[in-house]
Amino acid sequence: MPPRPSVLRAVSSCAAIVCALISTAAADDSDKPFTLGANFNESLHHAEVFRLDAGETEWIRGFLPATEFVGGPRRLESDRRLQTFHEARESGRKIALTLKWDFKDTKTRVPAPGSEQEDACFQWALDVIEHGKPDLLLLINEIFIDTMKADMVPGPDGEIPMVRFLKRLTAHVRATAPTASDGSSPLPLSCGGFTRMETDDKRNAPATKALLPWLSANDQIDFVNFHMHGDDLEDFSDALEFMDARVPGKPFVVTEFSLIWRYKRNLEDPLGHTPEGKQFTGRYDLDPDTTTREYLNACARKQVPEKEFNDFLRSRSWYVPDFLDEAVRLMRAHRVRHAFYAYHQGKPGRHRLGRDSTPWSLNPVFIDRFAVSPDPERPAANLAFAKTWLRESRATR
């Protein structure tokens, strides 16, 4: 990959820490290939090269909703969002694309074997390879969330429709001997799409019990992919240990991960109801009874300085500054080869959290929806997460 300028020059107090971390990787992890990439989900158009340069980012990941293309208005050959990924690839990045079979959103049943609809879906998957030119193709995004309930349990023939669909899709794609974006290397395929694998409910689901043994044994599948959104790092450890035991020997891709449920349950906490919170509200002349949610909405309306927002984070009992460090350590220890983390919030001014909102905007490394950087050459950052990001980006060069 060609060298790129390091424009993420954080405040000087972080610089020494960044350099130290880059030079001291854990000895037991040094022989395990691992990449930390930027996740954009449906917002592929936010993967602009200057943003990727800010984190010296090599791998990027996004998903394409099938029903928006198969019989829908979007076209792979002219899609503006996918074009941004093409521009990133031309700048030297590697691309992971996920096929999002969003059947539940459109109340669509999984196509029957041999049907015209199945043929159209399978052809679209091949078209994604041709027009998207991925370096890694993930055959499903979130199996539990995107699939109708009726297609996640055995039918009259004993088959689980979505599991059968994925098996047939895998065979169809692999039969074409697809190559990665370099045109010569075999294209790695990943399948699974599991979520909340720390819970008994998802572990014992019929689709889980049917898919995991097949994924483990099938040599057409290079990686097994799943998400990890939890309340604490113990949830991550439980999910990883479960997957490690059920899919022995095969590497993983974690396409999303966060402590989002921890963040959500603390949205109504008043800013000043802890000693650290009182210190923060006093420093910035804020009402101590303002809730976290209200503060975030105020930041979305009018961005605050990067230092203030990082001070806000450090004043919160639910914030884990070394979360990204610890998550990476856990994933390295459990055969995760690629992990993709929230990278960018989106544009300022288009954000409002309600009382029951899920605060996804608290996850990203770059926080320019909420804050303004002191350096015009880089977006505002969650500085604790940014130092880990830089370390991992530089370690894979």
C-alpha positions as a Markdown table, in Angstrom:
| # | Residue | x | y | z |
|---|---|---|---|---|
| 1 | Met | 0.0 | 0.0 | 0.0 |
| 2 | Pro | 1.4 | 3.4 | -0.9 |
| 3 | Pro | 2.5 | 5.7 | 2.0 |
| 4 | Arg | -0.1 | 8.2 | 3.1 |
| 5 | Pro | 0.3 | 11.4 | 5.2 |
| 6 | Ser | -0.3 | 11.2 | 8.8 |
| 7 | Val | -2.7 | 14.0 | 9.5 |
| 8 | Leu | -4.1 | 12.8 | 12.7 |
| 9 | Arg | -1.8 | 15.0 | 14.9 |
| 10 | Ala | -3.6 | 14.9 | 18.2 |
| 11 | Val | -2.7 | 17.1 | 21.1 |
| 12 | Ser | 0.9 | 16.7 | 22.3 |
| 13 | Ser | -0.1 | 14.9 | 25.5 |
| 14 | Cys | -1.4 | 12.0 | 23.3 |
| 15 | Ala | 1.5 | 11.9 | 20.9 |
| 16 | Ala | 4.0 | 10.2 | 23.2 |
| 17 | Ile | 1.5 | 7.6 | 24.1 |
| 18 | Val | 0.7 | 6.8 | 20.5 |
| 19 | Cys | 4.4 | 6.3 | 19.7 |
| 20 | Ala | 4.9 | 4.1 | 22.7 |
| 21 | Leu | 2.0 | 1.9 | 21.8 |
| 22 | Ile | 3.0 | 1.5 | 18.2 |
| 23 | Ser | 6.4 | 0.1 | 19.2 |
| 24 | Thr | 5.2 | -2.3 | 21.9 |
| 25 | Ala | 2.7 | -4.9 | 20.6 |
| 26 | Ala | 1.9 | -7.8 | 22.9 |
| 27 | Ala | 4.4 | -10.6 | 22.3 |
| 28 | Asp | 1.7 | -13.3 | 22.2 |
| 29 | Asp | -0.2 | -11.4 | 19.5 |
| 30 | Ser | 2.7 | -10.6 | 17.2 |
| 31 | Asp | 2.4 | -13.7 | 15.0 |
| 32 | Lys | -1.4 | -13.3 | 14.4 |
| 33 | Pro | -2.5 | -11.4 | 11.4 |
| 34 | Phe | -5.1 | -8.8 | 12.4 |
| 35 | Thr | -6.5 | -5.7 | 10.7 |
| 36 | Leu | -8.7 | -3.0 | 12.3 |
| 37 | Gly | -10.7 | -1.4 | 9.5 |
| 38 | Ala | -13.3 | 1.4 | 9.2 |
| 39 | Asn | -16.9 | 0.5 | 9.2 |
| 40 | Phe | -19.4 | 2.6 | 7.3 |
| 41 | Asn | -22.5 | 0.3 | 7.1 |
| 42 | Glu | -24.8 | 1.8 | 4.5 |
| 43 | Ser | -23.0 | 5.2 | 4.4 |
| 44 | Leu | -20.3 | 4.2 | 1.9 |
| 45 | His | -20.3 | 7.9 | 0.7 |
| 46 | His | -18.6 | 8.9 | 4.0 |
| 47 | Ala | -15.5 | 6.9 | 3.2 |
| 48 | Glu | -13.8 | 9.9 | 1.6 |
| 49 | Val | -10.1 | 9.7 | 1.1 |
| 50 | Phe | -9.2 | 12.6 | 3.3 |
| 51 | Arg | -11.1 | 11.0 | 6.2 |
| 52 | Leu | -9.3 | 7.7 | 5.7 |
| 53 | Asp | -6.0 | 9.5 | 5.5 |
| 54 | Ala | -6.7 | 11.0 | 8.9 |
| 55 | Gly | -6.5 | 7.6 | 10.5 |
| 56 | Glu | -4.0 | 6.1 | 8.0 |
| 57 | Thr | -6.8 | 3.5 | 7.4 |
| 58 | Glu | -6.2 | 0.7 | 5.0 |
| 59 | Trp | -9.4 | -1.5 | 5.2 |
| 60 | Ile | -13.0 | -0.2 | 4.8 |
| 61 | Arg | -16.3 | -2.0 | 5.0 |
| 62 | Gly | -19.8 | -1.2 | 4.0 |
| 63 | Phe | -23.0 | -3.0 | 3.2 |
| 64 | Leu | -25.3 | -3.0 | 0.2 |
| 65 | Pro | -29.1 | -3.5 | 0.8 |
| 66 | Ala | -30.2 | -6.2 | -1.7 |
| 67 | Thr | -33.8 | -5.0 | -2.1 |
| 68 | Glu | -32.6 | -1.5 | -3.1 |
| 69 | Phe | -30.8 | -3.1 | -6.1 |
| 70 | Val | -32.7 | -6.3 | -6.9 |
| 71 | Gly | -35.9 | -4.8 | -8.4 |
| 72 | Gly | -35.1 | -1.5 | -6.7 |
| 73 | Pro | -33.9 | 1.9 | -8.0 |
| 74 | Arg | -30.2 | 1.6 | -7.3 |
| 75 | Arg | -27.7 | 0.4 | -9.9 |
| 76 | Leu | -24.2 | -0.9 | -9.0 |
| 77 | Glu | -22.6 | 0.6 | -12.1 |
| 78 | Ser | -23.7 | 4.1 | -11.2 |
| 79 | Asp | -24.2 | 4.1 | -7.5 |
| 80 | Arg | -22.8 | 7.3 | -5.9 |
| 81 | Arg | -22.1 | 5.6 | -2.6 |
| 82 | Leu | -20.3 | 2.7 | -4.1 |
| 83 | Gln | -18.3 | 5.2 | -6.2 |
| 84 | Thr | -16.8 | 6.6 | -3.0 |
| 85 | Phe | -15.5 | 3.2 | -2.1 |
| 86 | His | -14.0 | 2.9 | -5.6 |
| 87 | Glu | -12.2 | 6.2 | -5.0 |
| 88 | Ala | -10.9 | 4.8 | -1.7 |
| 89 | Arg | -9.7 | 1.7 | -3.5 |
| 90 | Glu | -7.9 | 3.8 | -6.1 |
| 91 | Ser | -6.1 | 5.5 | -3.2 |
| 92 | Gly | -4.7 | 2.2 | -2.1 |
| 93 | Arg | -7.4 | 0.9 | 0.3 |
| 94 | Lys | -8.8 | -2.6 | 0.6 |
| 95 | Ile | -12.6 | -3.1 | 0.5 |
| 96 | Ala | -14.9 | -5.5 | 2.3 |
| 97 | Leu | -18.5 | -5.5 | 1.0 |
| 98 | Thr | -21.4 | -7.1 | 2.8 |
| 99 | Leu | -24.5 | -8.3 | 1.1 |
| 100 | Lys | -27.4 | -7.2 | 3.3 |
| 101 | Trp | -30.4 | -9.4 | 2.6 |
| 102 | Asp | -32.9 | -7.0 | 4.0 |
| 103 | Phe | -35.9 | -9.2 | 3.5 |
| 104 | Lys | -37.6 | -8.2 | 6.8 |
| 105 | Asp | -37.6 | -4.5 | 6.0 |
| 106 | Thr | -39.7 | -5.2 | 2.9 |
| 107 | Lys | -41.7 | -8.1 | 4.4 |
| 108 | Thr | -40.2 | -10.4 | 1.8 |
| 109 | Arg | -39.9 | -14.1 | 2.2 |
| 110 | Val | -36.6 | -15.8 | 1.4 |
| 111 | Pro | -36.6 | -16.9 | -2.3 |
| 112 | Ala | -37.5 | -20.5 | -3.0 |
| 113 | Pro | -34.8 | -22.7 | -4.5 |
| 114 | Gly | -34.7 | -22.4 | -8.3 |
| 115 | Ser | -37.1 | -19.5 | -8.4 |
| 116 | Glu | -36.7 | -16.4 | -10.6 |
| 117 | Gln | -36.3 | -14.3 | -7.4 |
| 118 | Glu | -33.5 | -16.6 | -6.2 |
| 119 | Asp | -31.8 | -16.4 | -9.6 |
| 120 | Ala | -32.0 | -12.5 | -9.5 |
| 121 | Cys | -30.5 | -12.5 | -6.0 |
| 122 | Phe | -27.6 | -14.8 | -7.0 |
| 123 | Gln | -26.9 | -12.8 | -10.1 |
| 124 | Trp | -26.8 | -9.6 | -8.0 |
| 125 | Ala | -24.2 | -11.2 | -5.7 |
| 126 | Leu | -22.0 | -11.8 | -8.8 |
| 127 | Asp | -22.7 | -8.3 | -10.0 |
| 128 | Val | -21.5 | -6.9 | -6.7 |
| 129 | Ile | -18.2 | -8.8 | -7.2 |
| 130 | Glu | -17.9 | -7.4 | -10.7 |
| 131 | His | -18.8 | -3.8 | -10.0 |
| 132 | Gly | -17.8 | -3.5 | -6.4 |
| 133 | Lys | -14.4 | -5.2 | -6.8 |
| 134 | Pro | -14.1 | -6.2 | -3.1 |
| 135 | Asp | -11.1 | -7.8 | -1.5 |
| 136 | Leu | -13.4 | -9.6 | 1.0 |
| 137 | Leu | -17.1 | -10.5 | 0.3 |
| 138 | Leu | -19.4 | -11.1 | 3.3 |
| 139 | Leu | -22.4 | -13.0 | 2.1 |
| 140 | Ile | -24.8 | -11.8 | 4.9 |
| 141 | Asn | -25.0 | -8.9 | 7.3 |
| 142 | Glu | -27.4 | -9.7 | 10.3 |
| 143 | Ile | -29.3 | -13.0 | 9.9 |
| 144 | Phe | -31.6 | -12.5 | 12.9 |
| 145 | Ile | -32.3 | -8.9 | 12.3 |
| 146 | Asp | -32.8 | -8.9 | 8.5 |
| 147 | Thr | -34.8 | -12.1 | 8.1 |
| 148 | Met | -38.6 | -12.9 | 8.6 |
| 149 | Lys | -39.2 | -15.2 | 11.6 |
| 150 | Ala | -40.8 | -17.8 | 9.4 |
| 151 | Asp | -37.6 | -18.1 | 7.4 |
| 152 | Met | -35.5 | -18.8 | 10.5 |
| 153 | Val | -37.2 | -22.0 | 11.6 |
| 154 | Pro | -37.6 | -25.3 | 9.8 |
| 155 | Gly | -40.4 | -25.5 | 7.3 |
| 156 | Pro | -42.5 | -28.5 | 6.4 |
| 157 | Asp | -39.6 | -30.0 | 4.5 |
| 158 | Gly | -37.3 | -29.7 | 7.6 |
| 159 | Glu | -35.2 | -27.0 | 6.0 |
| 160 | Ile | -34.6 | -23.5 | 7.4 |
| 161 | Pro | -35.2 | -21.3 | 4.4 |
| 162 | Met | -32.5 | -18.7 | 5.2 |
| 163 | Val | -29.9 | -21.3 | 6.0 |
| 164 | Arg | -30.7 | -23.1 | 2.7 |
| 165 | Phe | -30.5 | -19.8 | 0.8 |
| 166 | Leu | -27.1 | -19.1 | 2.2 |
| 167 | Lys | -25.8 | -22.6 | 1.4 |
| 168 | Arg | -27.0 | -22.3 | -2.2 |
| 169 | Leu | -25.7 | -18.7 | -2.5 |
| 170 | Thr | -22.2 | -19.8 | -1.3 |
| 171 | Ala | -22.0 | -22.7 | -3.8 |
| 172 | His | -23.2 | -20.4 | -6.6 |
| 173 | Val | -20.7 | -17.7 | -5.9 |
| 174 | Arg | -17.8 | -20.0 | -5.3 |
| 175 | Ala | -18.5 | -21.9 | -8.6 |
| 176 | Thr | -17.6 | -18.8 | -10.5 |
| 177 | Ala | -14.1 | -18.8 | -9.0 |
| 178 | Pro | -14.3 | -15.1 | -8.1 |
| 179 | Thr | -11.1 | -13.0 | -7.7 |
| 180 | Ala | -10.3 | -10.1 | -5.4 |
| 181 | Ser | -9.8 | -6.6 | -6.7 |
| 182 | Asp | -6.3 | -7.4 | -7.9 |
| 183 | Gly | -7.8 | -9.7 | -10.5 |
| 184 | Ser | -5.7 | -12.7 | -9.6 |
| 185 | Ser | -6.1 | -13.6 | -5.9 |
| 186 | Pro | -9.1 | -15.8 | -5.0 |
| 187 | Leu | -11.8 | -13.7 | -3.4 |
| 188 | Pro | -12.2 | -14.6 | 0.3 |
| 189 | Leu | -15.8 | -15.4 | 1.3 |
| 190 | Ser | -17.3 | -14.9 | 4.7 |
| 191 | Cys | -20.7 | -16.0 | 6.0 |
| 192 | Gly | -22.6 | -16.1 | 9.3 |
| 193 | Gly | -24.1 | -12.7 | 10.2 |
| 194 | Phe | -24.7 | -13.6 | 13.8 |
| 195 | Thr | -25.6 | -11.0 | 16.5 |
| 196 | Arg | -25.7 | -11.2 | 20.4 |
| 197 | Met | -23.9 | -14.5 | 20.5 |
| 198 | Glu | -23.3 | -14.0 | 24.3 |
| 199 | Thr | -27.0 | -14.7 | 24.8 |
| 200 | Asp | -28.7 | -18.1 | 25.1 |
| 201 | Asp | -31.5 | -17.0 | 22.9 |
| 202 | Lys | -29.3 | -16.5 | 19.9 |
| 203 | Arg | -27.0 | -19.5 | 20.7 |
| 204 | Asn | -29.9 | -21.9 | 20.8 |
| 205 | Ala | -31.8 | -20.5 | 17.8 |
| 206 | Pro | -32.5 | -23.2 | 15.1 |
| 207 | Ala | -30.6 | -21.2 | 12.5 |
| 208 | Thr | -27.5 | -20.9 | 14.7 |
| 209 | Lys | -27.5 | -24.6 | 15.4 |
| 210 | Ala | -27.9 | -25.4 | 11.7 |
| 211 | Leu | -25.4 | -22.8 | 10.4 |
| 212 | Leu | -22.4 | -23.2 | 12.7 |
| 213 | Pro | -21.5 | -26.8 | 11.9 |
| 214 | Trp | -21.8 | -26.1 | 8.2 |
| 215 | Leu | -19.7 | -23.0 | 8.4 |
| 216 | Ser | -17.1 | -24.8 | 10.4 |
| 217 | Ala | -16.8 | -27.7 | 7.9 |
| 218 | Asn | -17.4 | -26.0 | 4.6 |
| 219 | Asp | -14.1 | -25.2 | 2.9 |
| 220 | Gln | -15.8 | -22.8 | 0.5 |
| 221 | Ile | -16.1 | -20.4 | 3.4 |
| 222 | Asp | -12.9 | -18.6 | 4.5 |
| 223 | Phe | -14.2 | -16.6 | 7.4 |
| 224 | Val | -17.2 | -16.6 | 9.8 |
| 225 | Asn | -18.6 | -13.2 | 10.5 |
| 226 | Phe | -20.6 | -11.8 | 13.4 |
| 227 | His | -21.3 | -8.6 | 15.3 |
| 228 | Met | -20.5 | -7.8 | 18.9 |
| 229 | His | -22.6 | -5.1 | 20.5 |
| 230 | Gly | -22.7 | -5.4 | 24.3 |
| 231 | Asp | -23.0 | -3.8 | 27.6 |
| 232 | Asp | -19.5 | -4.6 | 28.7 |
| 233 | Leu | -16.3 | -6.4 | 27.6 |
| 234 | Glu | -17.5 | -9.5 | 29.4 |
| 235 | Asp | -20.2 | -9.8 | 26.7 |
| 236 | Phe | -17.5 | -9.7 | 24.1 |
| 237 | Ser | -15.5 | -12.4 | 25.8 |
| 238 | Asp | -18.5 | -14.7 | 26.1 |
| 239 | Ala | -19.4 | -14.3 | 22.5 |
| 240 | Leu | -15.9 | -14.9 | 21.3 |
| 241 | Glu | -15.4 | -17.9 | 23.5 |
| 242 | Phe | -18.7 | -19.4 | 22.2 |
| 243 | Met | -17.8 | -18.9 | 18.5 |
| 244 | Asp | -14.2 | -20.1 | 19.1 |
| 245 | Ala | -15.6 | -23.4 | 20.5 |
| 246 | Arg | -18.3 | -23.9 | 17.9 |
| 247 | Val | -16.1 | -23.0 | 14.9 |
| 248 | Pro | -12.7 | -24.5 | 15.8 |
| 249 | Gly | -9.8 | -23.6 | 13.5 |
| 250 | Lys | -11.6 | -21.2 | 11.2 |
| 251 | Pro | -10.8 | -17.4 | 11.4 |
| 252 | Phe | -13.4 | -14.7 | 12.1 |
| 253 | Val | -14.5 | -11.3 | 10.8 |
| 254 | Val | -16.2 | -9.0 | 13.3 |
| 255 | Thr | -18.0 | -6.6 | 11.1 |
| 256 | Glu | -19.3 | -4.3 | 13.9 |
| 257 | Phe | -18.6 | -4.0 | 17.6 |
| 258 | Ser | -19.4 | -1.5 | 20.4 |
| 259 | Leu | -20.5 | -0.9 | 23.9 |
| 260 | Ile | -23.7 | 0.6 | 22.6 |
| 261 | Trp | -26.1 | -0.9 | 25.2 |
| 262 | Arg | -23.9 | 0.5 | 28.0 |
| 263 | Tyr | -24.2 | 3.9 | 26.4 |
| 264 | Lys | -27.9 | 3.7 | 25.9 |
| 265 | Arg | -28.8 | 2.8 | 29.5 |
| 266 | Asn | -26.9 | 5.9 | 30.7 |
| 267 | Leu | -28.4 | 8.5 | 28.3 |
| 268 | Glu | -30.6 | 10.1 | 31.0 |
| 269 | Asp | -27.8 | 10.4 | 33.6 |
| 270 | Pro | -27.4 | 14.1 | 34.7 |
| 271 | Leu | -24.0 | 15.5 | 33.8 |
| 272 | Gly | -23.2 | 16.8 | 37.3 |
| 273 | His | -24.3 | 14.0 | 39.6 |
| 274 | Thr | -20.8 | 12.6 | 40.2 |
| 275 | Pro | -17.7 | 14.3 | 41.5 |
| 276 | Glu | -16.1 | 14.1 | 38.0 |
| 277 | Gly | -19.3 | 15.4 | 36.4 |
| 278 | Lys | -19.5 | 18.3 | 38.8 |
| 279 | Gln | -15.9 | 19.2 | 37.9 |
| 280 | Phe | -16.8 | 19.0 | 34.2 |
| 281 | Thr | -19.9 | 21.1 | 34.4 |
| 282 | Gly | -18.1 | 23.7 | 36.5 |
| 283 | Arg | -15.3 | 24.0 | 34.1 |
| 284 | Tyr | -17.6 | 24.6 | 31.1 |
| 285 | Asp | -20.4 | 26.5 | 33.0 |
| 286 | Leu | -23.0 | 23.8 | 32.3 |
| 287 | Asp | -26.2 | 23.0 | 34.2 |
| 288 | Pro | -25.4 | 19.9 | 36.3 |
| 289 | Asp | -29.0 | 18.6 | 35.8 |
| 290 | Thr | -28.5 | 18.5 | 32.0 |
| 291 | Thr | -28.7 | 14.9 | 30.9 |
| 292 | Thr | -26.2 | 13.1 | 28.7 |
| 293 | Arg | -28.8 | 13.0 | 25.9 |
| 294 | Glu | -29.5 | 16.7 | 26.2 |
| 295 | Tyr | -25.8 | 17.5 | 26.1 |
| 296 | Leu | -25.3 | 15.4 | 23.0 |
| 297 | Asn | -28.2 | 17.0 | 21.2 |
| 298 | Ala | -26.8 | 20.4 | 22.1 |
| 299 | Cys | -23.4 | 19.5 | 20.7 |
| 300 | Ala | -25.1 | 18.3 | 17.5 |
| 301 | Arg | -26.8 | 21.7 | 17.2 |
| 302 | Lys | -23.6 | 23.6 | 17.9 |
| 303 | Gln | -20.3 | 21.8 | 17.9 |
| 304 | Val | -18.1 | 22.2 | 20.9 |
| 305 | Pro | -14.2 | 22.2 | 21.0 |
| 306 | Glu | -12.6 | 18.8 | 20.7 |
| 307 | Lys | -11.1 | 19.2 | 24.2 |
| 308 | Glu | -14.5 | 19.8 | 25.8 |
| 309 | Phe | -16.1 | 16.7 | 24.3 |
| 310 | Asn | -13.2 | 14.5 | 25.3 |
| 311 | Asp | -13.4 | 16.0 | 28.8 |
| 312 | Phe | -17.1 | 15.2 | 28.8 |
| 313 | Leu | -16.3 | 11.6 | 27.8 |
| 314 | Arg | -13.7 | 11.2 | 30.6 |
| 315 | Ser | -16.2 | 12.6 | 33.1 |
| 316 | Arg | -18.7 | 9.7 | 32.4 |
| 317 | Ser | -18.6 | 6.6 | 34.5 |
| 318 | Trp | -19.9 | 4.5 | 31.6 |
| 319 | Tyr | -17.1 | 5.6 | 29.2 |
| 320 | Val | -14.2 | 3.1 | 28.9 |
| 321 | Pro | -11.2 | 4.9 | 27.4 |
| 322 | Asp | -9.3 | 1.8 | 26.7 |
| 323 | Phe | -12.3 | 0.0 | 25.2 |
| 324 | Leu | -10.8 | -0.2 | 21.7 |
| 325 | Asp | -7.5 | -1.5 | 23.2 |
| 326 | Glu | -9.2 | -4.2 | 25.2 |
| 327 | Ala | -11.6 | -5.2 | 22.4 |
| 328 | Val | -8.6 | -5.6 | 20.0 |
| 329 | Arg | -6.8 | -7.7 | 22.6 |
| 330 | Leu | -9.8 | -10.1 | 23.0 |
| 331 | Met | -10.3 | -10.4 | 19.3 |
| 332 | Arg | -6.7 | -11.2 | 18.6 |
| 333 | Ala | -6.8 | -14.0 | 21.1 |
| 334 | His | -9.8 | -15.6 | 19.4 |
| 335 | Arg | -8.8 | -15.9 | 15.8 |
| 336 | Val | -10.4 | -12.6 | 14.6 |
| 337 | Arg | -8.5 | -11.6 | 11.4 |
| 338 | His | -10.5 | -8.5 | 10.4 |
| 339 | Ala | -12.5 | -6.2 | 12.6 |
| 340 | Phe | -14.4 | -3.1 | 11.5 |
| 341 | Tyr | -15.2 | -0.3 | 13.9 |
| 342 | Ala | -17.4 | 2.8 | 13.5 |
| 343 | Tyr | -15.2 | 5.5 | 11.9 |
| 344 | His | -17.2 | 8.6 | 11.2 |
| 345 | Gln | -20.4 | 10.1 | 12.6 |
| 346 | Gly | -21.7 | 11.9 | 9.5 |
| 347 | Lys | -22.4 | 15.5 | 8.9 |
| 348 | Pro | -23.1 | 18.0 | 11.7 |
| 349 | Gly | -26.6 | 19.2 | 12.4 |
| 350 | Arg | -28.5 | 16.1 | 11.4 |
| 351 | His | -28.9 | 14.4 | 14.7 |
| 352 | Arg | -31.3 | 14.2 | 17.6 |
| 353 | Leu | -31.5 | 11.6 | 20.3 |
| 354 | Gly | -34.9 | 10.8 | 21.8 |
| 355 | Arg | -35.5 | 9.2 | 25.1 |
| 356 | Asp | -35.5 | 5.7 | 23.6 |
| 357 | Ser | -32.8 | 6.3 | 20.9 |
| 358 | Thr | -29.8 | 4.1 | 20.5 |
| 359 | Pro | -26.8 | 6.5 | 20.6 |
| 360 | Trp | -24.8 | 5.0 | 17.7 |
| 361 | Ser | -23.1 | 8.5 | 17.3 |
| 362 | Leu | -21.1 | 7.9 | 20.5 |
| 363 | Asn | -19.2 | 5.0 | 18.9 |
| 364 | Pro | -17.0 | 6.5 | 16.2 |
| 365 | Val | -13.3 | 7.4 | 16.3 |
| 366 | Phe | -14.0 | 10.7 | 14.5 |
| 367 | Ile | -16.6 | 12.9 | 16.2 |
| 368 | Asp | -16.9 | 16.0 | 14.0 |
| 369 | Arg | -20.8 | 15.9 | 14.3 |
| 370 | Phe | -20.3 | 16.9 | 17.9 |
| 371 | Ala | -16.9 | 18.6 | 18.1 |
| 372 | Val | -14.4 | 20.9 | 16.2 |
| 373 | Ser | -10.8 | 19.9 | 15.9 |
| 374 | Pro | -8.1 | 22.4 | 16.8 |
| 375 | Asp | -6.2 | 21.2 | 13.7 |
| 376 | Pro | -7.9 | 22.2 | 10.4 |
| 377 | Glu | -6.2 | 19.3 | 8.6 |
| 378 | Arg | -8.1 | 16.5 | 10.6 |
| 379 | Pro | -11.6 | 15.9 | 11.9 |
| 380 | Ala | -12.3 | 16.0 | 15.6 |
| 381 | Ala | -11.5 | 12.7 | 17.3 |
| 382 | Asn | -12.2 | 10.6 | 20.3 |
| 383 | Leu | -8.6 | 10.9 | 21.3 |
| 384 | Ala | -8.4 | 7.7 | 23.4 |
| 385 | Phe | -9.8 | 5.6 | 20.5 |
| 386 | Ala | -7.8 | 7.5 | 18.0 |
| 387 | Lys | -4.4 | 6.5 | 19.6 |
| 388 | Thr | -5.4 | 2.8 | 19.4 |
| 389 | Trp | -6.6 | 3.3 | 15.8 |
| 390 | Leu | -3.3 | 4.8 | 14.7 |
| 391 | Arg | -1.3 | 2.1 | 16.4 |
| 392 | Glu | -3.3 | -0.7 | 14.7 |
| 393 | Ser | -3.1 | 1.1 | 11.3 |
| 394 | Arg | 0.6 | 1.5 | 11.5 |
| 395 | Ala | 1.2 | -2.0 | 12.7 |
| 396 | Thr | -0.3 | -3.5 | 9.5 |
| 397 | Arg | 1.8 | -1.5 | 7.1 |
